[in-house]
Amino acid sequence: MANTTILLREDIDHVGGRGEIVKVKAGYARNFLLPQGLATLATKGNVKQIEQERAALLKKAAIEKATAEAQLEQMSSISLNFERRAGEHGTLFGSVTSMDIAEALKAKGYEIDRRRIVLKDAIKETGEYTVSVKLHREVTLSVPVTVSAEGEEAPVKESAPATEAAAPEAAETTEAAAE
């Protein structure tokens, strides 16, 4: 398998940080990193250019980290509550996804990109969960999330036989009308 040496322009999970020279699969570089502007080929000219920009990048990274830490302190008391329709055993009729969490945070006044919310799988049962939000590569916030069932009771199954009983009566009246 062919590898390509690239220079990262942004922090990428499981690959490296901004300004690092790393080797990745050629297809990953060609099809994702380069078109998205997340990396450039590690040529002598590009490396020299990044070396010149390194001081500005370090200053920018320090500012971003300080901003993330301030935001962490500001958001430390946040907890989210979701009320969803659920079945008898607490299984939701939908799920709570990172997009739902991002919208709830936006409603509370915090603009967080849903890709920064670390949620392995969507929440599909009622209960209490802890969701991580990556504010910066080195700053992570833990948000308690509570998912509860709506105030309504689950539909009672007695109504189903009642409709079945009404169906034969309707059929009899239709037959009587036909005669």
C-alpha positions in Angstrom: 0.0 0.0 0.0 1.3 3.4 -1.0 1.8 6.1 1.7 2.1 9.8 1.1 4.0 12.3 3.3 1.8 15.3 4.1 2.0 18.5 6.2 -1.1 18.9 8.4 -2.8 22.4 8.3 -5.3 21.5 11.0 -5.5 19.1 14.0 -6.9 15.7 12.9 -7.8 13.0 15.4 -5.7 9.9 15.2 -3.4 11.4 12.6 -1.6 14.4 14.2 -1.6 18.1 15.1 -1.3 21.2 13.0 2.2 21.7 11.5 3.2 18.1 11.8 4.6 16.1 8.9 3.0 12.6 8.9 2.6 9.6 6.6 -0.9 8.6 5.6 -2.4 6.3 3.0 -2.3 7.9 -0.4 -6.1 7.6 -0.9 -6.9 9.2 2.4 -4.6 12.1 1.5 -5.8 12.4 -2.1 -9.5 12.0 -1.5 -10.1 13.7 1.8 -7.2 15.7 3.4 -6.0 17.6 0.4 -9.4 18.5 -1.1 -10.7 19.7 2.3 -7.6 21.9 2.8 -6.7 20.0 6.0 -3.2 19.2 4.6 -0.7 19.9 1.9 1.9 17.7 0.3 5.2 17.9 2.3 7.4 19.4 -0.3 10.5 21.5 0.6 8.7 24.7 -0.3 5.6 23.9 1.8 7.7 22.8 4.8 9.7 26.1 4.5 6.5 28.1 4.4 5.0 26.3 7.4 8.3 27.0 9.3 7.8 30.7 8.7 4.2 30.5 9.8 5.0 28.4 12.9 5.2 31.4 15.3 1.9 32.7 14.2 0.4 29.2 14.4 1.7 28.8 18.0 0.2 32.1 19.0 -3.1 31.2 17.3 -3.1 27.8 19.1 -2.5 29.4 22.5 -5.4 31.8 21.9 -7.7 29.0 20.8 -6.8 27.0 23.9 -7.3 29.9 26.3 -10.7 30.6 24.6 -11.6 26.9 25.0 -10.6 26.9 28.7 -12.7 30.0 29.3 -15.7 28.3 27.6 -15.1 25.2 29.6 -15.3 27.2 32.9 -18.5 29.0 31.6 -20.2 25.7 30.5 -19.1 23.6 33.5 -22.6 23.8 35.2 -24.6 22.8 32.1 -26.8 19.8 32.1 -29.2 18.7 29.3 -32.6 17.1 29.7 -34.4 15.4 26.8 -38.0 14.2 27.0 -38.8 11.6 24.3 -41.5 9.0 23.6 -40.5 5.7 25.0 -41.8 2.2 25.2 -42.5 0.1 28.3 -38.9 -0.8 29.0 -37.4 2.6 28.5 -36.5 2.1 24.8 -36.9 5.3 22.9 -39.0 5.5 19.7 -36.2 7.5 18.2 -32.8 8.4 19.6 -30.9 11.4 21.0 -28.0 12.1 18.6 -25.1 14.5 18.6 -27.2 16.9 16.5 -29.9 16.9 19.1 -27.3 17.7 21.8 -25.8 20.5 19.6 -29.3 22.0 19.1 -29.9 21.9 22.9 -26.6 23.6 23.6 -27.4 26.2 20.9 -30.8 26.9 22.7 -28.8 27.5 25.9 -26.6 30.0 24.0 -23.5 27.9 23.1 -22.6 27.4 19.5 -20.9 24.0 19.4 -20.3 22.1 16.1 -22.0 18.6 16.3 -18.7 17.0 15.1 -17.1 18.1 18.4 -19.6 16.1 20.4 -18.1 12.7 21.2 -21.0 10.2 21.1 -20.1 6.6 20.1 -23.7 5.6 19.3 -27.0 7.5 19.5 -28.7 7.3 22.9 -31.6 4.9 22.5 -32.8 4.3 26.1 -33.9 6.5 28.9 -31.4 7.2 31.7 -28.5 9.4 32.6 -25.5 9.7 30.4 -22.2 11.7 30.3 -21.3 13.1 26.9 -17.9 14.6 26.1 -17.6 17.8 24.1 -14.2 18.6 22.6 -13.8 22.3 22.9 -10.1 22.1 21.9 -7.7 19.3 21.2 -6.6 19.4 24.8 -9.8 20.7 26.5 -12.8 18.4 26.9 -16.1 19.1 28.7 -18.3 16.4 30.2 -22.0 17.2 29.9 -24.5 15.3 31.9 -27.5 14.3 29.7 -30.7 13.0 31.1 -33.2 11.2 28.8 -36.7 10.6 30.2 -39.9 9.3 28.8 -42.7 11.8 27.9 -45.5 12.3 30.5 -47.9 10.3 28.3 -48.4 6.7 29.0 -47.7 4.2 26.3 -50.8 3.3 24.2 -53.0 0.7 25.9 -53.4 -2.5 23.9 -57.1 -2.8 24.9 -58.0 -0.3 22.2 -56.9 -2.7 19.5 -59.5 -5.4 20.2 -62.2 -2.8 20.4 -61.4 -1.7 16.8 -61.4 -5.3 15.7 -64.8 -5.9 17.3 -66.1 -2.8 15.5 -64.9 -4.1 12.2 -67.2 -7.2 12.0 -70.2 -5.0 13.0 -69.4 -2.6 10.2 -69.1 -5.5 7.8 -72.6 -6.8 8.9 -74.2 -3.4 8.3 -72.6 -3.3 4.9 -74.0 -6.7 4.0 -77.4 -5.7 5.4 -77.4 -2.6 3.3 -76.4 -4.6 0.2 -79.5 -6.9 0.6 
